[in-house]
Amino acid sequence: MNPSSVLDLDHLRRYTHADPALESELVALFREQCALWLRALDPKGDAETWRSGAHALKGSARGIGAFALAEACEDAEALTGEAGTPVARSVALETLRVAMNEALAAAATLEHRAATSFRKGGSAAR
């Protein structure tokens, strides 16, 4: 997988000032946020928990340049009130999960490449 097809690596590097340690820390935080907020996204749950979870995950996704996931979160975030039916939320959640899994896989590939390059004594090929 080419991480740059899912993550905007230029954005990530600008955001972290190209600091590999900070990139790694931000990716780890993103992974934790995904696990935390995905649990809050219950299609049958209350509107505020749903909106808060989608909003928080959107911010984390934007931080690492996972803009497809951020867009899916933004769509999910809007599903409150009459628009927030369990069926609509279930569809949005599935779209969000696909985008999140792609972002997590891209982040893992990025971390693997950085670790492999570090062990070989070079800079990470990005």
FENCORKA-V666645 format. One record per residue. N is the residue number from 1. PSI is psi as a letter, one per 20 degrees, with the letter a starting at -180 (* if undefined). OMEGA is omega in whole degrees, 0 to 359 (none if undefined). NEAR is the number of other C-alpha atoms within 8 Angstrom. Layout:
N_PSI_OMEGA_NEAR, N_PSI_OMEGA_NEAR
//
This chain:
1_p_176_4, 2_o_184_7, 3_h_183_12, 4_i_175_8, 5_i_181_6, 6_h_180_12, 7_p_174_13, 8_n_185_12, 9_h_176_10, 10_g_177_6, 11_g_180_9, 12_g_181_13, 13_h_176_11, 14_g_182_8, 15_h_183_9, 16_j_185_10, 17_k_178_6, 18_k_178_9, 19_o_183_8, 20_h_180_7, 21_g_178_6, 22_h_176_8, 23_g_180_12, 24_g_179_9, 25_g_180_8, 26_h_178_10, 27_g_178_10, 28_g_178_8, 29_g_177_8, 30_g_180_11, 31_g_178_9, 32_g_179_8, 33_h_178_10, 34_g_181_10, 35_g_182_8, 36_g_189_8, 37_h_177_12, 38_h_178_8, 39_h_181_7, 40_i_185_9, 41_m_177_12, 42_o_182_7, 43_h_180_11, 44_j_182_6, 45_a_182_8, 46_q_186_6, 47_g_184_10, 48_g_178_7, 49_g_178_10, 50_g_182_15, 51_g_181_13, 52_g_179_9, 53_g_179_12, 54_h_181_14, 55_g_181_11, 56_g_179_9, 57_h_177_13, 58_g_179_13, 59_g_179_9, 60_g_179_10, 61_g_179_13, 62_h_181_10, 63_h_180_10, 64_j_178_15, 65_k_177_11, 66_m_190_13, 67_h_175_11, 68_g_176_8, 69_g_179_13, 70_h_178_13, 71_g_177_9, 72_h_178_12, 73_g_179_13, 74_g_177_11, 75_g_179_9, 76_h_182_13, 77_h_182_12, 78_i_185_9, 79_m_174_14, 80_r_182_12, 81_b_182_6, 82_h_180_6, 83_i_186_8, 84_l_177_11, 85_q_177_11, 86_h_179_8, 87_g_179_7, 88_g_179_10, 89_h_178_12, 90_g_178_9, 91_g_179_8, 92_h_180_11, 93_h_179_11, 94_g_177_8, 95_g_179_9, 96_g_180_12, 97_g_179_8, 98_g_180_8, 99_h_179_11, 100_g_179_10, 101_h_176_8, 102_g_180_9, 103_g_179_12, 104_h_178_9, 105_g_178_9, 106_g_179_14, 107_g_178_11, 108_h_177_8, 109_g_178_11, 110_g_180_10, 111_g_179_9, 112_g_179_8, 113_g_180_11, 114_g_180_11, 115_g_179_9, 116_g_179_9, 117_g_179_12, 118_g_180_10, 119_h_180_7, 120_i_176_6, 121_j_180_6, 122_a_175_7, 123_q_184_7, 124_p_175_10, 125_o_184_6, 126_*_none_4
//
